[in-house]
Amino acid sequence: MFRTDDFGDTWTSIGAGLPDGTVYAFAQDRKNADLLFVGSEMGVFATLDGGKTWAPFGTGLPPYPIVHDLLIHPRENDLVVATHSRGIFVADITPLQEATAAALAKDAHLFAVEPKVQCRAGRLAARSRRSAVRGAERAGGLVVNYFLKAEAKEKVAIRITNAAGDTVAVVEGAGAAGLNSVLWDFRRTGAQPPSQPAAGRRPPRRAAHAGALAPPGDYTVVLEIGDRKLSTRATVRSAPVLD
């Protein structure tokens, strides 16, 4: 692997840290020029610093997949990985596109949240999914990604509020250093995160609206780390029912 920044007059090796073997595919992100991916005999590897350091990428890939092609979808911000006889895999790289040196220098960073469609598929759509595609589906909901420079000592939570400022849901988040992800499944949980009842006890009775799907619309996502708060906007889109 070599890199040029002057249209080929000079080249710099950026292969340090990659395992031995042939590199078959390469992709550079359109939004973050320092975000690079390579596909090799040993799998997919990624770098956030233009090739200075590399790390294995892709939880869930089969062992030693021979990656023959890589594509970054310009609309969906997905990395599409094509392997030799092991199938095709798709990963959302939206947070990595925003993981610039400036963002990673902060103590905490809340990434932009991609709009999601609140699907309410009927029987026909369910049958189509079973018959057309074999593989793991992405969980439905808003995916909230955030970065912590160091392990959080305080409680971490994701609060979802509506346009009126009312709390719709609170989801507990991990406080580990690095990139963390939380999924909100569009359901109302109230002002406090749901908790597991003690063994042998009945769960507390919830209000009638708790657990129901929140309506499509615009929401505010707040990352709470103790008393610190970071916020961004998010949109839940409606979709027609397929019968």
Backbone as CSV, one residue per row, in Angstrom:
resi,resn,N_x,N_y,N_z,CA_x,CA_y,CA_z,C_x,C_y,C_z
1,MET,0.848,-1.190,0.000,0.000,0.000,0.000,0.886,1.244,0.000
2,PHE,0.643,2.122,-0.966,1.379,3.381,-1.042,0.392,4.520,-1.231
3,ARG,0.809,5.689,-0.774,-0.031,6.877,-0.838,0.745,8.015,-1.490
4,THR,0.024,8.781,-2.326,0.602,9.982,-2.923,-0.314,11.167,-2.667
5,ASP,0.290,12.300,-2.338,-0.459,13.536,-2.117,-0.082,14.615,-3.124
6,ASP,0.713,14.263,-4.121,1.135,15.243,-5.131,0.960,14.670,-6.539
7,PHE,-0.126,13.909,-6.719,-0.494,13.378,-8.036,0.580,12.444,-8.620
8,GLY,1.280,11.738,-7.746,2.180,10.696,-8.201,3.639,11.063,-8.274
9,ASP,4.002,12.309,-7.944,5.421,12.676,-7.974,6.201,11.921,-6.901
10,THR,5.603,11.792,-5.718,6.258,11.054,-4.632,5.237,10.105,-4.002
11,TRP,5.756,9.014,-3.432,4.903,8.002,-2.820,5.433,7.645,-1.436
12,THR,4.500,7.358,-0.526,4.838,6.973,0.847,4.163,5.649,1.170
13,SER,4.903,4.721,1.728,4.330,3.449,2.121,3.396,3.624,3.313
14,ILE,2.193,3.049,3.215,1.242,3.104,4.329,0.783,1.693,4.698
15,GLY,1.621,0.717,4.410,1.248,-0.664,4.676,1.629,-1.168,6.049
16,ALA,2.334,-0.356,6.831,2.737,-0.811,8.161,1.504,-1.071,9.025
17,GLY,1.463,-2.235,9.634,0.326,-2.601,10.470,-0.657,-3.526,9.783
18,LEU,-0.560,-3.656,8.470,-1.413,-4.597,7.753,-0.775,-5.981,7.775
19,PRO,-1.576,-7.038,7.827,-0.996,-8.394,7.849,-0.405,-8.746,6.494
20,ASP,0.467,-9.736,6.492,1.049,-10.209,5.236,-0.049,-10.789,4.346
21,GLY,0.106,-10.599,3.059,-0.881,-11.113,2.119,-1.231,-10.073,1.078
22,THR,-1.983,-10.490,0.084,-2.344,-9.625,-1.027,-3.512,-8.714,-0.663
23,VAL,-3.396,-7.434,-1.029,-4.498,-6.479,-0.900,-5.237,-6.452,-2.232
24,TYR,-6.519,-6.808,-2.212,-7.306,-6.896,-3.439,-8.160,-5.649,-3.695
25,ALA,-8.556,-4.953,-2.647,-9.499,-3.848,-2.815,-9.133,-2.690,-1.907
26,PHE,-9.506,-1.487,-2.335,-9.203,-0.262,-1.592,-10.362,0.709,-1.764
27,ALA,-10.692,1.445,-0.702,-11.744,2.462,-0.789,-11.385,3.632,0.116
28,GLN,-11.569,4.835,-0.416,-11.363,6.065,0.347,-12.711,6.755,0.506
29,ASP,-13.014,7.186,1.722,-14.301,7.823,1.972,-14.376,9.189,1.304
30,ARG,-15.566,9.537,0.811,-15.753,10.823,0.135,-15.846,11.987,1.106
31,LYS,-16.275,11.723,2.337,-16.479,12.788,3.306,-15.262,12.991,4.208
32,ASN,-14.581,11.929,4.554,-13.419,11.972,5.427,-12.247,11.359,4.670
33,ALA,-11.383,12.201,4.129,-10.293,11.726,3.269,-9.309,10.840,4.011
34,ASP,-9.246,10.933,5.333,-8.323,10.099,6.105,-8.913,8.739,6.451
35,LEU,-10.188,8.509,6.105,-10.835,7.233,6.371,-10.643,6.323,5.157
36,LEU,-9.814,5.292,5.333,-9.475,4.374,4.250,-9.811,2.946,4.663
37,PHE,-10.159,2.133,3.664,-10.435,0.713,3.884,-9.660,-0.106,2.862
38,VAL,-9.177,-1.255,3.290,-8.567,-2.201,2.357,-9.190,-3.575,2.586
39,GLY,-9.304,-4.320,1.486,-9.766,-5.699,1.552,-8.642,-6.620,1.132
40,SER,-8.366,-7.620,1.936,-7.231,-8.504,1.674,-7.620,-9.959,1.890
41,GLU,-6.623,-10.814,1.848,-6.845,-12.231,2.113,-7.264,-12.486,3.550
42,MET,-7.005,-11.517,4.436,-7.269,-11.693,5.858,-8.505,-10.940,6.334
43,GLY,-9.217,-10.240,5.437,-10.406,-9.509,5.846,-10.345,-8.039,5.485
44,VAL,-11.071,-7.222,6.249,-11.153,-5.778,6.023,-10.388,-5.059,7.130
45,PHE,-9.632,-4.024,6.727,-8.883,-3.219,7.681,-9.169,-1.751,7.392
46,ALA,-9.174,-0.945,8.455,-9.544,0.463,8.327,-8.529,1.343,9.042
47,THR,-8.436,2.591,8.591,-7.584,3.585,9.225,-8.325,4.908,9.277
48,LEU,-8.133,5.646,10.360,-8.732,6.969,10.524,-7.710,8.083,10.358
49,ASP,-6.450,7.714,10.134,-5.397,8.726,10.052,-4.630,8.637,8.734
50,GLY,-5.305,8.254,7.678,-4.682,8.242,6.369,-3.675,7.137,6.131
51,GLY,-3.682,6.103,6.966,-2.793,4.970,6.758,-1.642,4.873,7.737
52,LYS,-1.588,5.757,8.726,-0.518,5.670,9.720,-0.709,4.449,10.616
53,THR,-1.956,4.176,10.971,-2.270,3.013,11.798,-3.488,2.317,11.215
54,TRP,-3.513,0.998,11.284,-4.602,0.191,10.757,-5.166,-0.697,11.853
55,ALA,-6.450,-1.035,11.726,-7.097,-1.944,12.677,-8.071,-2.833,11.921
56,PRO,-8.255,-4.086,12.381,-9.269,-4.954,11.756,-10.637,-4.308,11.853
57,PHE,-11.451,-4.483,10.822,-12.773,-3.870,10.776,-13.798,-4.924,10.388
58,GLY,-14.938,-4.919,11.099,-16.024,-5.794,10.685,-16.319,-6.920,11.630
59,THR,-16.993,-6.641,12.744,-17.454,-7.698,13.626,-18.535,-8.509,12.917
60,GLY,-18.402,-9.809,12.932,-19.398,-10.653,12.287,-18.957,-11.233,10.965
61,LEU,-17.808,-10.809,10.463,-17.292,-11.408,9.243,-16.835,-12.847,9.519
62,PRO,-16.953,-13.741,8.542,-16.449,-15.106,8.748,-14.934,-15.086,8.868
63,PRO,-14.350,-16.105,9.477,-12.884,-16.119,9.633,-12.175,-16.175,8.289
64,TYR,-11.182,-15.335,8.150,-10.323,-15.260,6.967,-11.117,-15.140,5.651
65,PRO,-11.978,-14.132,5.555,-12.677,-13.941,4.288,-11.735,-13.289,3.275
66,ILE,-11.729,-13.792,2.063,-10.930,-13.165,1.011,-11.786,-12.062,0.387
67,VAL,-11.435,-10.822,0.656,-12.247,-9.682,0.223,-11.765,-9.233,-1.150
68,HIS,-12.650,-9.306,-2.123,-12.285,-8.982,-3.495,-12.739,-7.587,-3.930
69,ASP,-13.717,-6.991,-3.230,-14.188,-5.682,-3.661,-14.784,-4.925,-2.481
70,LEU,-14.637,-3.599,-2.523,-15.186,-2.700,-1.521,-15.887,-1.550,-2.219
71,LEU,-17.019,-1.121,-1.671,-17.750,0.020,-2.215,-18.364,0.806,-1.075
72,ILE,-18.192,2.128,-1.083,-18.853,3.001,-0.120,-20.066,3.607,-0.808
73,HIS,-21.254,3.260,-0.326,-22.474,3.742,-0.956,-22.603,5.248,-0.722
74,PRO,-22.756,6.042,-1.781,-22.754,7.497,-1.623,-23.983,8.054,-0.912
75,ARG,-25.098,7.310,-0.919,-26.309,7.811,-0.273,-26.492,7.248,1.127
76,GLU,-26.273,5.946,1.282,-26.547,5.275,2.547,-25.377,5.324,3.518
77,ASN,-24.194,5.762,3.053,-23.007,5.794,3.913,-22.680,4.404,4.470
78,ASP,-22.845,3.392,3.640,-22.552,2.016,4.014,-21.301,1.535,3.277
79,LEU,-20.518,0.725,3.955,-19.412,0.028,3.317,-19.911,-1.354,2.906
80,VAL,-19.853,-1.643,1.610,-20.297,-2.931,1.074,-19.056,-3.770,0.789
81,VAL,-19.009,-4.955,1.363,-17.843,-5.840,1.276,-18.232,-7.094,0.511
82,ALA,-17.538,-7.349,-0.594,-17.784,-8.554,-1.384,-16.631,-9.523,-1.174
83,THR,-16.955,-10.753,-0.779,-15.937,-11.748,-0.477,-15.983,-12.885,-1.492
84,HIS,-14.927,-13.681,-1.477,-14.845,-14.859,-2.341,-15.577,-16.019,-1.683
85,SER,-16.785,-16.307,-2.185,-17.621,-17.443,-1.769,-18.094,-17.369,-0.315
86,ARG,-17.941,-16.221,0.354,-18.402,-16.094,1.739,-19.590,-15.139,1.874
87,GLY,-20.036,-14.553,0.753,-21.193,-13.677,0.813,-20.823,-12.207,0.748
88,ILE,-21.839,-11.354,0.829,-21.694,-9.902,0.801,-22.131,-9.354,2.149
89,PHE,-21.376,-8.415,2.677,-21.634,-7.853,3.997,-21.720,-6.328,3.894
90,VAL,-22.565,-5.741,4.739,-22.791,-4.294,4.715,-22.621,-3.745,6.126
91,ALA,-21.892,-2.634,6.247,-21.672,-1.996,7.544,-21.910,-0.504,7.426
92,ASP,-22.594,0.063,8.400,-22.822,1.503,8.449,-21.559,2.192,8.957
93,ILE,-20.980,3.086,8.151,-19.740,3.763,8.556,-19.976,5.244,8.825
94,THR,-21.236,5.629,9.033,-21.560,7.043,9.260,-20.733,7.657,10.387
95,PRO,-20.637,7.016,11.564,-19.841,7.650,12.631,-18.367,7.775,12.276
96,LEU,-17.833,6.822,11.513,-16.421,6.904,11.137,-16.173,8.071,10.188
97,GLN,-17.162,8.404,9.365,-17.009,9.542,8.463,-16.861,10.847,9.243
98,GLU,-17.454,10.883,10.427,-17.398,12.078,11.265,-16.269,12.013,12.290
99,ALA,-15.570,10.885,12.340,-14.510,10.682,13.332,-13.202,11.303,12.850
100,THR,-13.193,12.614,12.729,-11.990,13.331,12.331,-11.068,13.514,13.529
101,ALA,-9.874,14.025,13.262,-8.926,14.261,14.357,-9.494,15.252,15.366
102,ALA,-10.225,16.267,14.882,-10.820,17.262,15.786,-11.889,16.635,16.673
103,ALA,-12.707,15.738,16.109,-13.762,15.099,16.893,-13.175,14.164,17.944
104,LEU,-12.150,13.424,17.585,-11.553,12.454,18.506,-10.673,13.111,19.561
105,ALA,-10.368,14.383,19.381,-9.584,15.106,20.385,-10.450,15.571,21.560
106,LYS,-11.768,15.545,21.389,-12.670,15.978,22.453,-12.810,14.889,23.511
107,ASP,-13.207,15.320,24.710,-13.474,14.348,25.773,-14.679,13.472,25.426
108,ALA,-15.662,14.064,24.744,-16.850,13.324,24.325,-17.378,13.954,23.045
109,HIS,-17.898,13.113,22.167,-18.450,13.613,20.912,-19.686,12.799,20.559
110,LEU,-20.780,13.492,20.246,-22.023,12.859,19.811,-22.128,13.007,18.301
111,PHE,-22.206,11.886,17.604,-22.237,11.914,16.151,-23.646,12.205,15.644
112,ALA,-23.724,12.697,14.425,-25.020,12.936,13.796,-25.794,11.626,13.700
113,VAL,-27.111,11.729,13.831,-27.973,10.545,13.801,-28.672,10.476,12.450
114,GLU,-28.520,9.348,11.779,-29.151,9.175,10.477,-30.667,9.043,10.621
115,PRO,-31.437,9.678,9.743,-32.896,9.480,9.758,-33.232,8.015,9.503
116,LYS,-34.277,7.547,10.162,-34.703,6.161,9.986,-36.206,6.102,9.718
117,VAL,-36.594,5.090,8.952,-37.997,4.871,8.638,-38.585,3.923,9.673
118,GLN,-39.734,4.317,10.217,-40.427,3.477,11.191,-41.322,2.514,10.425
119,CYS,-40.767,1.381,10.051,-41.490,0.418,9.209,-42.548,-0.307,10.017
120,ARG,-43.685,-0.497,9.391,-44.756,-1.306,9.968,-45.175,-2.302,8.904
121,ALA,-44.324,-3.246,8.652,-44.543,-4.178,7.548,-45.639,-5.172,7.872
122,GLY,-46.428,-5.477,6.860,-47.491,-6.458,6.996,-47.009,-7.853,6.647
123,ARG,-47.975,-8.763,6.415,-47.619,-10.160,6.171,-46.865,-10.348,4.857
124,LEU,-47.243,-9.595,3.809,-46.575,-9.744,2.525,-45.100,-9.380,2.633
125,ALA,-44.793,-8.255,3.318,-43.401,-7.835,3.468,-42.607,-8.838,4.280
126,ALA,-43.245,-9.405,5.314,-42.542,-10.394,6.137,-42.204,-11.629,5.316
127,ARG,-43.168,-12.094,4.467,-42.894,-13.252,3.622,-41.798,-12.950,2.610
128,SER,-41.805,-11.705,2.077,-40.794,-11.326,1.088,-39.406,-11.326,1.702
129,ARG,-39.289,-10.837,2.947,-37.986,-10.821,3.603,-37.467,-12.241,3.803
130,ARG,-38.369,-13.152,4.186,-37.928,-14.525,4.449,-37.505,-15.237,3.172
131,SER,-38.182,-14.938,2.057,-37.932,-15.682,0.835,-36.825,-15.089,-0.019
132,ALA,-36.596,-13.764,0.087,-35.677,-13.107,-0.839,-34.258,-13.015,-0.311
133,VAL,-34.099,-12.821,0.972,-32.777,-12.558,1.532,-32.536,-13.476,2.720
134,ARG,-31.384,-14.073,2.736,-30.977,-14.877,3.883,-29.804,-14.190,4.555
135,GLY,-29.989,-13.794,5.775,-28.920,-13.095,6.486,-29.490,-12.314,7.641
136,ALA,-28.613,-11.707,8.411,-29.042,-10.943,9.573,-29.590,-9.593,9.149
137,GLU,-30.718,-9.205,9.737,-31.299,-7.900,9.471,-30.827,-6.909,10.524
138,ARG,-30.765,-5.642,10.118,-30.452,-4.608,11.088,-31.652,-4.373,11.990
139,ALA,-31.377,-4.123,13.245,-32.462,-3.844,14.175,-33.113,-2.515,13.818
140,GLY,-34.446,-2.472,13.926,-35.158,-1.246,13.597,-35.039,-0.225,14.713
141,GLY,-34.753,1.005,14.370,-34.654,2.063,15.363,-33.581,3.064,15.020
142,LEU,-33.505,4.114,15.820,-32.455,5.102,15.653,-31.177,4.604,16.312
143,VAL,-30.077,4.666,15.582,-28.782,4.276,16.122,-28.034,5.538,16.537
144,VAL,-27.708,5.630,17.803,-27.007,6.784,18.353,-25.570,6.374,18.649
145,ASN,-24.619,7.009,17.995,-23.199,6.720,18.183,-22.521,7.886,18.896
146,TYR,-21.652,7.570,19.834,-20.915,8.608,20.548,-19.520,8.103,20.891
147,PHE,-18.615,9.059,21.076,-17.213,8.745,21.367,-16.846,9.291,22.735
148,LEU,-16.159,8.478,23.523,-15.631,8.895,24.819,-14.117,8.724,24.795
149,LYS,-13.405,9.787,25.108,-11.945,9.718,25.083,-11.408,8.823,26.186
150,ALA,-12.092,8.812,27.325,-11.707,7.970,28.458,-12.967,7.357,29.053
151,GLU,-12.772,6.307,29.823,-13.923,5.653,30.445,-14.677,6.630,31.340
152,ALA,-15.984,6.671,31.197,-16.808,7.604,31.963,-16.972,7.106,33.399
153,LYS,-16.778,8.002,34.341,-16.978,7.662,35.743,-18.440,7.833,36.140
154,GLU,-19.159,8.708,35.408,-20.558,8.959,35.714,-21.459,8.075,34.857
155,LYS,-22.752,8.100,35.186,-23.736,7.343,34.423,-23.920,7.968,33.046
156,VAL,-24.036,7.124,32.027,-24.233,7.582,30.653,-25.632,7.187,30.202
157,ALA,-26.342,8.134,29.605,-27.698,7.857,29.135,-27.965,8.650,27.863
158,ILE,-28.878,8.125,27.050,-29.356,8.806,25.856,-30.809,9.187,26.110
159,ARG,-31.104,10.489,26.047,-32.465,10.985,26.271,-33.054,11.451,24.941
160,ILE,-34.259,11.004,24.636,-34.962,11.389,23.425,-36.106,12.320,23.817
161,THR,-36.125,13.525,23.272,-37.203,14.474,23.557,-37.900,14.864,22.257
162,ASN,-39.192,15.209,22.370,-39.947,15.607,21.189,-39.858,17.113,20.965
163,ALA,-40.620,17.611,19.987,-40.549,19.029,19.636,-40.986,19.930,20.780
164,ALA,-41.831,19.411,21.679,-42.292,20.196,22.822,-41.317,20.162,23.987
165,GLY,-40.248,19.393,23.868,-39.267,19.279,24.938,-39.574,18.194,25.946
166,ASP,-40.631,17.407,25.708,-40.997,16.329,26.626,-40.106,15.104,26.384
167,THR,-39.749,14.424,27.453,-38.942,13.216,27.335,-39.803,12.066,26.850
168,VAL,-39.390,11.472,25.740,-40.102,10.334,25.166,-39.482,9.018,25.638
169,ALA,-38.157,8.990,25.699,-37.478,7.761,26.105,-36.104,8.098,26.653
170,VAL,-35.622,7.226,27.533,-34.260,7.295,28.050,-33.658,5.901,27.948
171,VAL,-32.507,5.809,27.311,-31.839,4.525,27.117,-30.463,4.600,27.761
172,GLU,-30.123,3.610,28.564,-28.815,3.584,29.201,-27.732,3.325,28.168
173,GLY,-26.603,4.006,28.334,-25.487,3.850,27.412,-24.255,3.325,28.118
174,ALA,-23.331,2.791,27.332,-22.081,2.290,27.881,-21.120,3.449,28.126
175,GLY,-20.251,3.289,29.112,-19.290,4.331,29.432,-17.869,3.958,29.073
176,ALA,-17.695,3.006,28.170,-16.355,2.560,27.794,-15.665,3.581,26.908
177,ALA,-14.353,3.650,27.012,-13.587,4.537,26.149,-13.680,4.048,24.711
178,GLY,-13.783,4.993,23.776,-13.877,4.646,22.370,-15.260,4.907,21.829
179,LEU,-15.597,4.224,20.739,-16.868,4.409,20.062,-17.927,3.513,20.696
180,ASN,-19.062,4.104,21.058,-20.175,3.373,21.657,-21.437,3.615,20.837
181,SER,-22.343,2.650,20.866,-23.589,2.749,20.113,-24.763,2.358,20.999
182,VAL,-25.880,3.063,20.805,-27.121,2.782,21.523,-28.246,2.753,20.498
183,LEU,-29.164,1.816,20.647,-30.304,1.708,19.740,-31.575,2.113,20.470
184,TRP,-32.301,3.082,19.902,-33.642,3.411,20.389,-34.641,2.799,19.422
185,ASP,-35.509,1.924,19.907,-36.421,1.160,19.053,-37.734,1.883,18.780
186,PHE,-37.747,3.197,18.927,-38.917,4.047,18.656,-39.981,3.951,19.736
187,ARG,-39.740,3.202,20.799,-40.782,3.028,21.808,-40.601,4.003,22.969
188,ARG,-41.733,4.380,23.538,-41.731,5.281,24.692,-41.331,4.521,25.948
189,THR,-40.442,5.098,26.725,-40.083,4.494,28.008,-40.272,5.475,29.160
190,GLY,-40.620,6.714,28.850,-40.786,7.702,29.901,-39.488,8.400,30.231
191,ALA,-39.468,9.088,31.374,-38.324,9.915,31.738,-37.173,9.123,32.330
192,GLN,-37.412,7.861,32.688,-36.362,7.040,33.283,-36.121,5.815,32.411
193,PRO,-34.867,5.343,32.341,-34.595,4.141,31.552,-35.260,2.929,32.163
194,PRO,-35.724,1.968,31.343,-36.355,0.772,31.898,-35.356,-0.039,32.700
195,SER,-35.822,-0.659,33.768,-34.953,-1.475,34.608,-35.555,-2.869,34.735
196,GLN,-34.705,-3.853,34.960,-35.159,-5.231,35.096,-35.703,-5.451,36.507
197,PRO,-36.891,-6.078,36.637,-37.421,-6.350,37.980,-36.595,-7.400,38.695
198,ALA,-36.574,-7.316,40.009,-35.852,-8.293,40.808,-36.499,-9.669,40.646
199,ALA,-35.707,-10.712,40.851,-36.199,-12.074,40.684,-37.388,-12.320,41.603
200,GLY,-38.464,-12.887,41.050,-39.640,-13.199,41.848,-40.606,-12.054,42.017
201,ARG,-40.274,-10.875,41.513,-41.154,-9.726,41.649,-41.797,-9.387,40.317
202,ARG,-42.994,-8.841,40.391,-43.659,-8.393,39.195,-43.068,-7.073,38.721
203,PRO,-42.991,-6.861,37.393,-42.523,-5.561,36.918,-43.527,-4.485,37.275
204,PRO,-43.067,-3.249,37.522,-43.988,-2.179,37.879,-44.967,-1.901,36.751
205,ARG,-46.198,-1.520,37.134,-47.218,-1.205,36.144,-46.894,0.126,35.484
206,ARG,-46.876,0.126,34.158,-46.507,1.331,33.426,-47.749,2.093,32.997
207,ALA,-47.519,3.341,32.614,-48.609,4.144,32.090,-49.072,3.549,30.770
208,ALA,-50.304,3.910,30.359,-50.897,3.296,29.180,-50.072,3.535,27.926
209,HIS,-49.394,4.684,27.863,-48.662,5.014,26.647,-47.257,4.426,26.641
210,ALA,-46.778,3.936,27.782,-45.411,3.422,27.841,-45.291,2.164,26.999
211,GLY,-44.232,2.072,26.214,-44.012,0.927,25.361,-44.611,1.081,23.975
212,ALA,-45.496,2.078,23.805,-46.075,2.317,22.489,-45.063,3.024,21.601
213,LEU,-45.220,2.880,20.290,-44.318,3.535,19.358,-44.526,5.040,19.382
214,ALA,-43.444,5.769,19.426,-43.517,7.228,19.316,-43.862,7.583,17.871
215,PRO,-44.588,8.654,17.644,-44.989,8.997,16.273,-43.801,9.474,15.446
216,PRO,-43.865,9.314,14.138,-42.819,9.884,13.281,-42.726,11.384,13.461
217,GLY,-41.539,11.927,13.246,-41.333,13.360,13.405,-39.895,13.669,13.770
218,ASP,-39.667,14.902,14.183,-38.335,15.354,14.565,-38.149,15.238,16.070
219,TYR,-36.968,14.788,16.471,-36.651,14.600,17.877,-35.273,15.188,18.175
220,THR,-35.023,15.403,19.453,-33.704,15.816,19.918,-33.085,14.663,20.696
221,VAL,-31.856,14.320,20.338,-31.120,13.257,21.015,-30.078,13.907,21.913
222,VAL,-30.124,13.602,23.200,-29.225,14.212,24.182,-28.352,13.122,24.801
223,LEU,-27.057,13.291,24.699,-26.108,12.411,25.375,-25.804,13.013,26.738
224,GLU,-26.129,12.288,27.793,-25.914,12.754,29.161,-24.816,11.932,29.811
225,ILE,-23.741,12.608,30.222,-22.632,11.971,30.938,-22.508,12.709,32.268
226,GLY,-23.196,12.188,33.281,-23.267,12.939,34.522,-24.020,14.231,34.273
227,ASP,-23.368,15.368,34.541,-23.987,16.672,34.323,-23.717,17.227,32.928
228,ARG,-22.828,16.600,32.174,-22.519,17.073,30.821,-23.577,16.604,29.841
229,LYS,-23.904,17.483,28.892,-24.923,17.147,27.904,-24.485,17.596,26.521
230,LEU,-24.649,16.692,25.548,-24.429,16.998,24.141,-25.693,16.600,23.394
231,SER,-26.088,17.405,22.409,-27.347,17.124,21.728,-27.209,17.248,20.220
232,THR,-28.099,16.565,19.530,-28.181,16.649,18.068,-29.611,16.345,17.674
233,ARG,-29.949,16.596,16.409,-31.296,16.376,15.913,-31.414,14.989,15.277
234,ALA,-32.629,14.457,15.263,-32.892,13.163,14.636,-34.307,13.177,14.074
235,THR,-34.495,12.408,13.018,-35.802,12.350,12.351,-36.254,10.904,12.224
236,VAL,-37.499,10.667,12.613,-38.146,9.372,12.422,-39.163,9.546,11.305
237,ARG,-38.990,8.810,10.217,-39.864,8.929,9.064,-40.924,7.846,9.059
238,SER,-42.078,8.194,8.551,-43.161,7.222,8.459,-43.064,6.442,7.164
239,ALA,-43.667,5.267,7.151,-43.668,4.427,5.963,-45.028,3.781,5.821
240,PRO,-45.480,3.555,4.585,-46.796,2.900,4.403,-46.737,1.446,4.823
241,VAL,-47.889,0.933,5.253,-47.978,-0.463,5.629,-48.069,-1.308,4.362
242,LEU,-47.266,-2.360,4.278,-47.283,-3.261,3.127,-48.042,-4.523,3.484
243,ASP,-49.162,-4.765,2.832,-49.978,-5.956,3.102,-49.930,-6.934,1.947
